[in-house]
Amino acid sequence: MQVAPCKKESLFSARTPQNYNLSIKPFPKKLTAKDRFNQKFPHLNTDYYTQITKNLLSTLYPKSCPDCKVPLSKEFSTRENVIRCPKCNYLESRTPNTPLEHLKLPLWVFSYLLIESIELFPLGLSASAICRKLSVSKNTGTLLKRRLQIFCSDLIPLIKDEMVKDLKKAWKGNKLPESGDLKPFIEGLPVVHTDTLALFSASQRANGYRKRFKHKGQTASIYLTDSVAEQRGKYQIGTLCHTIAIKGGPVILSSVPDQKQKSLQPLFDFLPTDVPLFSDEGLPWMERYNVNFRSVNHSARAVDSKRNVCGKNRWSKDGIHSQVAEGNQRTIKYSFIASYSYIRPENSILYLNEYSALKGLRVYGLERLIGKKKLGNLRNVGSGYRFNSKSGRITQKPINLLKKKQDLLYQLPTTFTRIHSDHSKSRKRIQKKYRFIFDENRLFPLKQAHIDYLNFMESGSRRRRQREKFYNSIAYSIWNQMSFESDYNLLQHDFNELTSHKPMFRIIQRWAKLGITHVKQIGKNKFERKQFLIKKLIPELPDVLYTLDRKQFENNDDFSEGIEIEFENPTFGGKIKYGINKKRRIQLLGKCNDKQEED
């Protein structure tokens, strides 16, 4: 009896040919999303750019096996983002804790954009240009731009290290002469130049057609008036850029809110001590911290005022100039306007760091700058994935590359953080009668002391503020009894209400150090009771701090600088009616006899 064939077997035999031809090609492999993306760029050597990206990640952000304690160097043939241990085959991704965290595009994209940015420098590669080059969406192009900017920001410390090495090697602690032509001393050597630039300024139309009475200088072009700022909800619309540059070398750019000492001084901390630093007269306080600091007066007047108003040496004098920084600023301003048209102030640090890093790569090269150095993990991205119990699948958190990189975001000041908008701090303004006094260069320490007093009286301790009021009351009582014509003897006009003369001595010591008065200490010897002759040097007395804080007290800081000490010759024996003794008379007669012999 013949068995009937199975229904499934009959269907299989009907579909499958009886003559098996092994030469038939199998079905083509299904392309992945990255493969379809790579097909758009047949003109690019994607393998070359992929290898560059892998080298950058392995050098700057290395991965190691937690068990074997060896670097992960073994690659995965079908997964370019995965790297494994050569001993135990431990797997880990290349991109976590790097600027390429959660990168869904192929790895070659990052190095391709980096090389394009270096070749396009000084012009910037905008997010719109990235979208056109890679045919990606606006959000993807902006995110790729942020990845590139974070990577460039990590190179800034390496560029500063190379700058410091070059400066130390060239100068070796040498000092410049205090006067004369400096060209022979700085020829062929790196000199640091600094200046400040208003990168994106606002016109009067952007300020609601209102003039800025409360702002002066470059800050007038980056801030809005208080009333306009409250209406629009933003206060700063421009970017103030500080430049530190070396001729033919790198440039370090920083975004600053103003040009005050507390904003600019921390930017020079990485430079070696007493390195030659040239600037305009916008940094008068730098002379106290750097003996090799020199400045040029851009407002110098001509000697012959009938023919010219401005002097020909107002840009460069005795080899001192800031043209290196100004030349870089011209390139920066033109390239930013041509590339971006406008950038928001809160993103200014990212854009300025990108420019500085690309300039450093052009100067030093990638091999010298990176070499065997390693950067710490950024750890600037969220935890990545989480399990959703409802849907039963893994969902991705939103990418936030700057979550733990808040130092790369510029904190915008508000109207309440600005001094002029807070009426309780209006006393910090220097009074008009003191401004003309502080214009003199020799009285710059007095100006700083007055500003320190105003700041202290706003935020200092209550007990010390009471002591300052007590000292200032004594200071004004002494000041009102002094004059320009004659000297004032402090001990002849005694203050009976005081239990001690120490406050008066502290006051005149402070005056002598700041150049407020001329103080002369007189007496027969140093053990005798001190007497002081005081004479005014300025018409008005500004408020300054007279008490010592804890640090000054522990260091035994003395204010006795600037006091002239004069001791009279001691006299021995009785005096006659002419007021001299026998020994003094012999000395005078001896001098007279010597003159007669010479004649």
C-alpha positions as a printed Julia matrix, in Angstrom:
599×3 Matrix{Float64}:
  0.0     0.0    0.0
  1.47    3.36  -1.06
  1.64    6.07   1.56
  0.24    9.46   0.55
  2.79   12.29   0.7
  2.57   14.89   3.47
  0.96   18.16   2.62
  3.95   20.21   3.88
  6.38   18.08   1.87
  4.38   18.6   -1.3
  4.38   22.35  -0.8
  8.15   22.37  -0.14
  8.84   20.27  -3.25
  6.69   22.53  -5.37
  8.54   25.65  -4.29
 12.06   24.22  -4.33
 13.64   23.38  -7.7
 14.77   19.8   -8.13
 18.08   20.71  -9.76
 20.16   22.54  -7.15
 22.39   25.16  -8.84
 25.14   26.17  -6.42
 26.25   29.08  -8.64
 23.2    31.16  -7.7
 24.23   34.21  -5.6
 22.69   34.5   -2.13
 20.42   37.34  -1.22
 22.32   40.65  -0.64
 23.09   41.55   2.97
 20.65   43.97   4.52
 22.21   47.44   4.93
 22.27   49.11   8.31
 21.44   52.76   8.94
 25.14   53.66   9.08
 25.78   51.86   5.79
 23.0    53.79   4.1
 24.45   57.02   5.54
 27.94   56.16   4.22
 26.58   55.57   0.72
 25.84   59.29   0.48
 29.57   60.08   0.53
 31.36   57.95  -2.07
 33.92   60.73  -2.6
 35.22   60.53   1.01
 37.72   58.06   2.42
 35.61   57.12   5.42
 38.1    54.48   6.63
 40.79   57.17   6.94
 38.61   59.47   9.02
 37.37   56.56  11.14
 40.92   55.61  12.07
 41.68   59.23  13.06
 38.66   59.3   15.36
 39.67   56.01  16.97
 43.2    57.3   17.58
 41.88   60.49  19.19
 39.57   58.55  21.49
 42.22   56.02  22.49
 44.79   58.77  23.2
 42.67   61.37  24.97
 39.95   59.2   26.51
 41.52   55.74  27.06
 39.53   52.77  28.35
 40.96   50.04  30.56
 39.78   46.61  31.66
 38.52   46.62  35.29
 39.8    43.06  35.85
 43.07   42.87  33.9
 44.01   46.53  34.4
 45.25   46.82  30.81
 44.15   49.25  28.08
 41.36   48.07  25.82
 42.95   47.83  22.39
 41.31   44.89  20.6
 38.74   45.97  18.03
 35.44   44.43  17.01
 35.19   43.79  13.26
 31.46   44.45  12.89
 30.98   47.15  15.56
 33.25   50.19  15.29
 32.08   51.7   18.59
 33.04   48.65  20.64
 36.49   47.85  21.99
 37.55   44.87  24.1
 40.31   43.59  26.32
 43.06   41.6   24.57
 43.18   39.09  27.46
 39.68   38.45  28.74
 37.64   39.96  25.85
 35.85   42.39  28.18
 33.66   44.65  26.03
 33.11   48.37  26.4
 32.07   51.21  24.16
 34.56   53.85  23.01
 32.26   56.83  23.35
 30.93   56.94  26.95
 32.23   59.89  29.0
 33.57   61.59  25.86
 32.23   64.33  23.56
 30.94   61.51  21.31
 28.56   60.1   23.91
 25.37   58.73  22.26
 26.73   59.41  18.78
 24.4    57.65  16.33
 26.32   58.65  13.22
 29.49   56.84  12.08
 32.73   57.72  13.86
 34.33   59.22  10.76
 31.95   62.2   10.95
 33.72   63.72  13.97
 37.27   63.68  12.57
 35.97   64.86   9.19
 34.39   67.93  10.8
 37.52   68.54  12.89
 39.79   68.53   9.84
 37.33   70.7    7.91
 37.36   73.22  10.77
 41.16   73.31  10.85
 41.36   73.85   7.08
 38.62   76.49   7.16
 40.26   78.46  10.01
 40.01   81.42  10.77
 36.47   81.1    9.45
 34.21   79.02  11.62
 32.27   75.93  10.61
 28.7    76.79  11.55
 25.9    74.35  12.32
 24.2    75.3    9.05
 27.35   74.4    7.12
 27.48   71.02   8.91
 23.88   70.36   7.9
 24.7    71.1    4.26
 27.89   69.0    4.21
 26.38   65.91   5.86
 22.73   66.3    4.81
 21.5    66.05   8.39
 18.79   67.84  10.32
 19.25   71.12  12.16
 19.24   69.47  15.59
 21.85   66.92  14.53
 24.06   69.63  13.04
 23.85   71.74  16.2
 24.67   68.74  18.39
 27.7    67.89  16.23
 28.84   71.5   16.6
 28.57   71.23  20.4
 30.57   67.98  20.37
 33.33   69.68  18.43
 33.32   72.7   20.76
 33.56   70.54  23.9
 36.48   68.63  22.4
 38.24   71.92  21.58
 37.59   73.21  25.1
 39.45   70.2   26.51
 42.52   71.22  24.46
 42.8    74.69  26.04
 44.83   73.51  29.11
 47.28   71.76  26.77
 47.71   74.94  24.72
 48.36   76.95  27.89
 51.02   74.44  28.96
 52.84   74.84  25.64
 52.66   78.64  25.96
 54.18   78.5   29.44
 56.99   76.23  28.22
 57.89   78.62  25.4
 57.83   81.67  27.68
 59.95   80.05  30.39
 62.46   78.8   27.84
 62.8    82.24  26.21
 62.97   84.52  29.27
 64.23   82.39  32.19
 63.23   85.02  34.76
 64.94   87.98  33.01
 63.67   91.49  33.69
 63.2    94.36  31.27
 64.82   97.76  31.89
 62.54  100.28  33.54
 63.03  102.91  30.81
 64.45  103.26  27.33
 63.91  101.42  24.08
 62.94   97.78  24.61
 63.3    96.61  20.99
 66.81   95.11  21.43
 65.65   93.17  24.51
 62.48   91.64  23.01
 63.64   91.02  19.45
 62.98   87.42  18.45
 61.44   86.53  21.83
 57.78   85.76  22.6
 55.95   88.62  24.34
 52.4    88.39  25.67
 49.98   91.05  24.4
 46.51   91.59  25.81
 43.45   93.65  24.93
 39.64   93.53  25.09
 37.13   93.42  22.22
 33.38   93.99  22.0
 32.63   91.08  19.69
 28.93   91.61  19.03
 27.82   95.1   19.98
 24.29   96.49  20.02
 23.22   99.7   18.36
 20.96  102.33  19.86
 18.09  100.84  17.86
 18.51   97.51  19.7
 18.27   99.42  22.99
 14.84  100.8   22.23
 16.36  104.01  20.78
 17.58  104.99  24.24
 21.03  106.18  25.16
 23.06  104.35  27.78
 23.79  106.91  30.48
 24.77  104.36  33.14
 27.3   102.42  31.07
 30.65  103.67  29.81
 33.25  102.21  27.51
 32.84   98.87  25.77
 30.23   97.61  28.23
 27.85  100.25  26.86
 27.56   98.24  23.64
 26.81   94.82  25.16
 24.24   95.7   27.86
 20.73   97.05  27.55
 19.25   99.81  29.64
 17.54   98.56  32.79
 14.02   99.45  31.68
 14.5    97.84  28.24
 16.06   94.75  29.83
 13.06   94.27  32.12
 10.7    94.48  29.14
 12.62   92.0   26.98
 13.69   89.65  29.75
 17.39   89.77  28.9
 20.14   92.13  29.91
 23.28   91.25  27.93
 23.02   90.9   24.16
 26.65   91.37  23.15
 29.89   89.56  23.99
 32.98   91.1   25.57
 36.06   89.09  24.59
 39.43   89.31  26.36
 42.49   88.39  24.28
 45.89   87.03  25.34
 48.09   86.54  22.28
 51.71   85.97  21.23
 53.06   87.1   17.87
 53.08   84.12  15.52
 51.8    81.95  18.36
 48.56   80.9   20.03
 45.76   83.09  21.31
 43.61   82.57  24.41
 40.11   84.08  24.31
 37.82   84.53  27.3
 34.32   85.91  27.71
 34.15   88.53  30.48
 31.32   90.7   31.86
 33.45   93.85  32.26
 37.04   95.11  32.42
 37.4    95.32  36.19
 40.35   93.84  38.02
 38.32   91.07  39.66
 37.17   89.92  36.19
 40.49   90.11  34.3
 43.16   89.25  36.87
 42.28   85.5   37.16
 42.8    85.15  33.4
 46.57   85.74  33.82
 47.11   83.17  36.57
 48.5    80.51  34.21
 51.31   82.77  32.93
 54.79   82.55  34.51
 55.76   85.09  37.14
 56.94   88.46  35.76
 56.61   87.43  32.12
 56.78   90.45  29.72
 53.21   91.65  29.23
 52.25   94.56  26.93
 48.87   96.27  26.96
 47.15   99.62  26.75
 46.27  101.66  29.83
 43.25   99.5   30.62
 45.21   97.46  33.19
 46.8   100.0   35.56
 46.68   97.53  38.47
 48.95   95.03  36.7
 52.1    96.97  37.66
 51.7    95.78  41.26
 51.81   92.11  40.23
 54.2    92.03  37.25
 57.46   94.0   37.14
 57.74   93.39  33.37
 54.34   94.88  32.59
 54.41   97.81  30.15
 51.57   99.88  28.7
 51.17  102.39  25.89
 48.92  105.44  26.04
 46.5   105.42  23.08
 45.34  108.94  24.01
 48.79  110.55  23.89
 48.77  114.12  22.59
 51.16  115.55  20.03
 54.06  117.72  21.13
 53.18  120.32  18.5
 49.5   120.84  19.23
 49.16  123.43  16.46
 49.78  120.89  13.7
 48.51  117.62  15.2
 46.18  116.7   18.02
 47.18  113.07  18.61
 50.77  112.0   19.06
 52.46  109.69  16.58
 53.69  107.47  19.42
 50.22  106.69  20.77
 50.17  103.23  19.16
 53.77  102.17  19.75
 56.43  103.69  21.98
 59.88  102.26  22.74
 58.82   98.9   21.35
 55.73   98.73  23.59
 52.44   98.11  21.77
 49.34   95.92  21.82
 49.02   95.48  18.06
 49.39   91.7   18.22
 46.22   91.4   20.3
 44.43   94.02  18.2
 45.36   92.23  14.97
 43.96   88.96  16.3
 40.81   90.77  17.4
 40.26   92.13  13.91
 40.48   88.59  12.49
 38.17   87.27  15.2
 35.52   89.93  14.62
 35.48   89.49  10.84
 35.47   85.69  10.95
 32.68   85.5   13.54
 30.48   87.92  11.62
 31.11   86.05   8.36
 30.59   82.59   9.88
 27.85   83.02  12.47
 26.4    86.54  12.04
 25.54   86.42  15.76
 26.09   84.15  18.75
 24.22   84.19  22.04
 26.32   85.41  24.99
 25.64   82.28  27.05
 27.38   80.19  24.34
 30.28   82.6   23.89
 32.77   80.49  25.91
 32.21   77.5   23.61
 32.78   79.5   20.44
 35.83   81.34  21.8
 37.4    78.1   23.06
 36.86   76.55  19.64
 38.68   79.43  17.96
 41.56   79.28  20.46
 41.94   75.51  20.08
 41.94   75.63  16.28
 44.58   78.38  16.36
 46.64   76.27  18.77
 46.36   73.26  16.44
 47.57   75.39  13.54
 50.53   76.66  15.57
 51.7    73.57  17.5
 50.22   70.72  15.5
 48.11   67.85  16.75
 51.02   65.51  17.51
 52.91   68.01  19.7
 49.8    69.24  21.42
 48.35   65.85  22.29
 51.29   63.45  22.15
 51.09   61.02  25.07
 48.95   63.31  27.19
 45.62   62.07  28.44
 42.56   64.0   29.43
 40.29   62.94  32.25
 36.86   61.61  31.43
 34.39   64.36  30.79
 31.48   62.62  32.49
 29.22   65.28  31.08
 26.36   63.11  29.83
 23.48   61.47  31.67
 23.35   57.81  32.66
 22.17   56.89  29.18
 19.47   54.23  29.34
 16.67   53.11  31.64
 14.17   50.25  31.58
 10.53   51.16  31.17
  8.37   48.54  32.9
  5.2    49.58  31.09
  6.47   49.32  27.55
  8.95   46.53  28.26
 11.7    48.19  26.25
 14.74   50.39  26.81
 14.29   54.11  26.24
 17.0    56.72  25.91
 17.24   59.81  28.05
 17.64   63.2   26.36
 21.23   64.0   25.5
 22.71   66.86  27.52
 26.39   67.26  26.66
 26.78   70.28  28.95
 25.03   68.81  31.98
 28.2    68.7   34.09
 30.17   71.23  32.08
 28.61   74.39  33.46
 31.97   76.17  33.3
 31.58   76.17  29.5
 28.35   78.15  29.76
 28.66   81.88  30.36
 26.52   83.08  33.26
 24.61   86.13  32.1
 24.45   89.01  34.59
 21.08   90.42  35.5
 19.97   93.91  36.38
 20.08   92.95  40.06
 23.68   91.75  39.92
 24.89   94.99  38.36
 26.0    97.61  40.9
 24.23  100.58  39.34
 20.78   98.92  39.38
 20.82   98.11  43.11
 20.05  101.36  44.92
 21.34  100.01  48.23
 24.82   99.85  46.68
 24.74  103.32  45.16
 27.28  104.45  47.77
 29.87  102.34  45.97
 30.08  105.01  43.3
 33.16  107.17  43.68
 32.15  110.74  44.42
 32.93  113.37  41.83
 35.28  115.31  44.12
 37.52  112.24  44.38
 37.58  111.32  40.68
 39.9   114.18  39.73
 42.26  113.21  42.55
 42.36  109.55  41.52
 43.24  110.42  37.91
 46.88  110.82  38.93
 48.9   107.65  38.35
 50.77  107.97  41.64
 47.47  107.86  43.55
 46.25  104.61  42.0
 46.84  102.67  45.29
 44.7   105.29  47.04
 41.89  104.69  44.54
 42.05  100.94  45.18
 42.05  101.54  48.94
 38.93  103.73  48.63
 37.15  101.06  46.56
 38.11   98.43  49.13
 36.59  100.63  51.84
 33.3   101.0   49.95
 33.08   97.26  49.31
 33.93   96.43  52.93
 31.31   98.76  54.37
 28.68   96.85  52.38
 29.64   93.3   53.31
 32.13   93.51  56.21
 31.61   92.38  59.76
 29.57   94.66  62.0
 32.24   94.9   64.72
 34.98   95.96  62.35
 32.7    98.46  60.6
 32.15  100.18  63.96
 35.92  100.36  64.45
 36.32  101.87  60.98
 33.8   104.59  61.78
 35.72  105.37  64.97
 39.03  105.63  63.11
 37.53  107.79  60.35
 36.08  110.22  62.9
 39.58  110.72  64.36
 41.05  111.02  60.86
 38.66  113.81  59.89
 39.27  115.69  63.14
 43.03  115.66  62.43
 42.51  116.51  58.76
 40.41  119.59  59.51
 43.25  121.11  61.58
 45.85  120.68  58.82
 46.74  123.0   55.95
 48.89  123.11  52.81
 51.06  126.01  54.01
 52.4   124.81  57.37
 53.23  121.52  59.02
 50.98  120.11  61.71
 52.63  118.81  64.89
 50.54  115.88  66.02
 51.57  115.79  69.7
 51.28  119.54  70.28
 47.56  119.3   69.53
 46.81  116.47  71.89
 43.44  114.69  71.99
 42.46  114.47  75.62
 39.4   112.3   74.95
 41.59  109.46  73.63
 43.04  106.97  76.07
 45.87  106.09  73.65
 47.7   107.66  70.74
 47.84  104.4   68.78
 44.81  105.23  66.57
 46.45  108.51  65.52
 49.74  106.76  64.73
 47.91  104.14  62.67
 46.11  106.86  60.71
 49.21  108.87  59.8
 51.08  105.68  58.85
 48.26  104.82  56.46
 48.29  108.35  55.04
 52.03  108.23  54.43
 51.83  104.89  52.63
 48.99  105.98  50.32
 50.47  109.41  49.53
 47.74  111.42  51.26
 50.17  113.43  53.41
 53.87  113.97  53.89
 54.85  112.67  57.33
 58.16  113.39  59.05
 59.13  111.82  62.36
 61.45  114.04  64.4
 63.29  113.51  67.65
 66.68  113.31  69.27
 66.8   109.49  69.26
 64.56  106.53  68.59
 63.85  106.0   72.3
 62.41  109.48  72.79
 58.69  110.15  72.53
 57.62  110.22  68.88
 56.65  113.5   67.27
 55.26  113.83  63.75
 55.05  116.77  61.36
 52.22  116.27  58.85
 51.49  118.22  55.67
 48.62  117.78  53.2
 49.32  116.55  49.66
 45.73  116.33  48.35
 42.78  118.69  48.89
 40.19  116.1   50.02
 40.43  113.1   52.34
 38.83  109.92  50.93
 37.68  107.14  53.21
 40.1   104.21  53.52
 40.46  101.18  55.78
 42.59  101.78  58.88
 42.05   98.53  60.8
 43.78   95.23  60.09
 42.11   91.97  59.2
 43.19   88.65  60.65
 45.67   87.86  57.86
 47.38   91.26  58.07
 47.52   91.03  61.85
 49.15   87.59  61.8
 51.68   88.69  59.16
 52.52   91.81  61.22
 51.92   94.11  58.26
 53.37   97.54  58.92
 52.1   100.8   57.43
 55.25  102.75  58.24
 56.28  103.03  54.57
 56.75  106.59  53.33
 57.49  108.15  56.74
 60.61  110.3   56.77
 62.62  109.92  59.99
 64.93  112.71  61.13
 66.97  112.67  64.38
 68.72  115.75  65.76
 72.38  115.58  66.78
 72.61  114.96  70.55
 74.15  117.72  72.64
 76.34  117.15  75.69
 77.36  119.66  78.34
 75.85  122.98  79.31
 74.6   125.51  76.79
 75.49  129.18  76.73
 73.15  131.96  75.79
 73.76  131.38  72.07
 72.24  127.88  72.31
 75.35  125.77  71.54
 77.84  123.96  73.71
 81.63  123.87  73.6
 81.86  120.81  71.34
 79.54  122.3   68.74
 81.43  125.63  68.88
 84.74  123.85  68.16
 83.19  122.12  65.15
 81.94  125.4   63.71
 85.26  127.17  64.33
 87.09  124.32  62.64
 84.98  124.7   59.52
 85.63  128.44  59.45
 89.4   127.91  59.78
 89.36  125.41  56.91
 87.59  127.92  54.65
 90.09  130.67  55.5
 93.02  128.37  54.68
 91.48  127.51  51.31
 91.07  131.2   50.49
